[in-house]
Amino acid sequence: MNEALADPASIVAANLPFLRRYARALTGSQDSGDRYAAATLEAILEDPSVLRSAPNAKIALFRAFHLVWSSAGAPLGTPDSELSRRAQDHMATLTPNTREALLLHAIEGFSYPDIGHIMQTNPAQAEGLVQIAKTEMANSVAGSVLIIEDEAIIAMDIQMIVAEIGHRVTGIARTRSAAVELAARDRPDLILADIQLADQSSGIDAVNDILRQFDEIPVIFITAFPERLLTGKKPEPAFLIAKPYSEAQVRSAVSQAMFFASTEPLMS
């Protein structure tokens, strides 16, 4: 049986966390992202046949979201901080459609043909948009990054990726207390954090401790437990990468989060 012909409610339930993650990163606002995700679900309930408009149901769901979002003028969310406002000003200067294509490819794992279906373009154009986005975003901002990760090999890999795209690593912390100490000593422009740390402390708590000291620091969580943060409750991270990750995912998220991320404390 074709996946797209299965029960619409089951299809939506299986893919909704990914759509919400994408919508949040795309709009820069949890409220705005959830609003357009909800509008997409309403459109599907009114016309379930849209789930048959693509090679599989997940592609169809994302395509439906794009139709809703694009028809509204592809708006960004209301800035919730000065950082977000500056980020949105910068976003206005980027080549149209490049950020959408990059998020779909690097964060959500869609192929170029998949992106073509979602954005109603062809695979070659989709690939071109991704390459433009990589160049524009990598060159847009350079800054300092704090890595909170207890596995040495993973920490070194992330450090190498971050350094290769032109950012300075302020340090690597394996525990909550070490992360807070490193941040106090050298304020980072971006935090990359795991959830479960070496001493059984929480990366979420470490991030919240740091954000109580400093406002306006974007955060990316790289974790084997994404379900702990994709709960549908507020607040959630703008950028969340599941382990095992790819280099492209880290590069994309770092380039974007430097100028487009929420810094609200997260619930543990």
N, C-alpha and C positions, 0 to 999 in steps of 0.2 A: 504493500500500500504506500502510495506517495505520501511523504511526510507532510506536505502542504495540504493534504486532504484530511489529516487527522483532526481531532477535536480542537477548535480554535483556543479554548480556554487552557488546555494542556500545553499547547504551543507557546502561548503568551507566558504562562507561568514558568516554563523552562528557560525562556530567554529574557524575561523582564529584568533580572539583575544586570545583565550585560547592556541592555538598552538604557537602563537608568545610569549606569556608569558612563556610557558614551554621551548621553544627553547632558549629564553634569559637566563633563570635561569640555564638551562642545560649547555650551552656553556660558560656562564659568560661574554658574549659580545652581545650587541644589534645588531651590524653589522653582526656578525657571526650567531646569531640566526635567524635573518631575511633572511640571505642568504640561510640557509638550509630550512627554511619555504618556501621560494620562489622556491627552487629546488623541494620541495615536491609538490607544486601546479603544476609545470611544468610536473612532472611525472604523476599526476592525469589527467591533460588535455590530455596528450598523451595516457593514458590508463585509462579511467574512471571506468573500471571494478574493479580496486583495491578497490573502495568504497563498493564493494559487498563481500569483503574478511573477514568480521568480523560481529559480532552480530548487530552493528549499525554503522552509518556513522561516528560518532565522534571517536569511537575506530579505525575504518578503516583509518581515516585521521592521527591519531597519529601513527598507525602502519606503514603507508606509510612514515611518517617522519623518523621513526626509521630505516626503510630499507635504506633510502637515507643517513642518518647520519652515520649509522653503516658501510655502504659500503665505506664511505669516511675515515673510520678509527676512528670514534667517536672522532673527534678533538675538542679541546677547542678553544675559541676565542683568538685572539692576546691580550695579557695583555695591558690594557690601563692605568695601574698605578702600583706602587710597591706593593700595597696591592693585586691587582689582580695577579701579578706574583707569590707572595708568596702563594696565594690561590691555584693556578694551580700546583705549586710544591707539595703542600700538597695533592691535589686531586689525584696525581699520586700514592700515597701510599695507597689509599682506595681500598677495595675489588671491583673488576670489576662488573659493572652493578648495584651496590647497590644504587648509587645516583639517577640513572634514575628511579629505582623502587620506591624510597622514594618520589621523586617529583611527579610521576604519582599518587601515593596513597594519600599523605598528602596534596599536593597543588591542584592537578587537580581532586581529588575525585574519581579516578577509583578504582574498587574492585580488589581483587587479581585475579579472573578469567579474568577481563578486561586487567589487566597488563600482564597476561599470553598471551593473544591474541596479544597485542601490542609488547611485547618483545620476542614473540615466545618461550615461556616456559610454565610450568604448574602452576596452582594456588599455590601449596605448595612451589614451588621454588620461586615464586614471593613474597610470604609472608616471606620466609626466607631471601631474599635479603633486604626487608624493615626492618626487625628486625636487621640485621647486620648493615645497614646504620644508624639506630637510635642510636645504641650503639657507633659506630665509630665516628659519627659526634658530638654526645653529649659530648663525652670524649675528643674531639680534641682541643677545645678552650673554655676558660672561660674568661669573661670580664665584662665590665660595660655597662649598657644600659640606655639610656634616653627615657622615654615614653612621647609622646606628644598626649594627649587625653583629651577631655573636659567632657566626661561622666564618672562620678566617679566610677560606678559599673564596667564598662568595663575596666577602668584604673587599678582598683584593681585586676580584674581577670587576666589581662595581666601581672601585676606585680607578681602575685602569680606563674603564669606559668614560667616566666623568672627566678624567684628565685629558683623554684623547679629543674630546669636543671642546676643550679650552677652559675648563673650570678648575678652580683650586680646591683641593680637599683639605678642610681644616683639621680633620682627625677622624678616627674610627673608634666608636664606643661599643663595648660589649654588654654594658649594663645600664640601667636607668640612671644611677648616680654619676657614672662616668660621662654619660651623654649630657647631663645638666652641667657638669663641671666644664666640659669642653666648650659648650655653647657660651657659657659665661666668660670663658677665657678669650674666645674668638667668635664673635657673633656671625653665624652663617647667613647666606642669602637664601639657602634652600636646605631642607632636611630630607634625607632618604632613610627610611626606618623600617626595620622588621617589627613584628608584633611580639614574638616570644623571644626573650633574651636569655643570656647565659645563666644568670642567677635566679631564673624563673620570674624576673620582673617583667613589666609590660612596656613595650615600645610605645604604646598609646599613652601610658602615663608619663613616660619620658618626654614625649612630644608636648603633652599638656603642660608639664612643668616648665619646659622651655618657652612655650607660647605665653605663659603667665609673666615671664620676664621680658619678652620681646614681642611686639606686635609685628604684623606684616611679614611673616616668614612662611612661604609656601611649603607644603609637605607632600611627599610621595611615599606611600607605603608599598613595600615589596614583601610579600608574605605568602606562605603556604596555606594560610587560613583566611582567604578573602571573605568567606561567609560571615566572619566576625564583624566586618565593617559594612557589608552590603546587606543591611537588615531592613532598610526602608524607614528606619528611624532617623531622626535628626540629632546632630549633624553627621554627615558622611564626608569622606575625603574626596576631593576633586579628582585625584589621580591614585589609582590602585592597580598594582601589577601583581599577578599571581606567579608564584614559583612553580615550576621552573620558568624563568623569564628568558627573553631573547635580548641580544644586544640592541636590536632595533627598538624594542619596547622601551628600554631604559633611555636610550638616546632621545627618542621622541618625547617621552614624559618629562625628562629633565629640561629639554629645550623649551617646552611649553610652560612648565610649572614655574620657571624662572620669572615669567611675566604674567601668568594667568592661572592663579589658584586661590582657593579660599584658605584662610588661616584660622578658622574657628576651631577652638579646642574640640577634641573628639571624646565621646563617652567611652569609658572602658567597660 
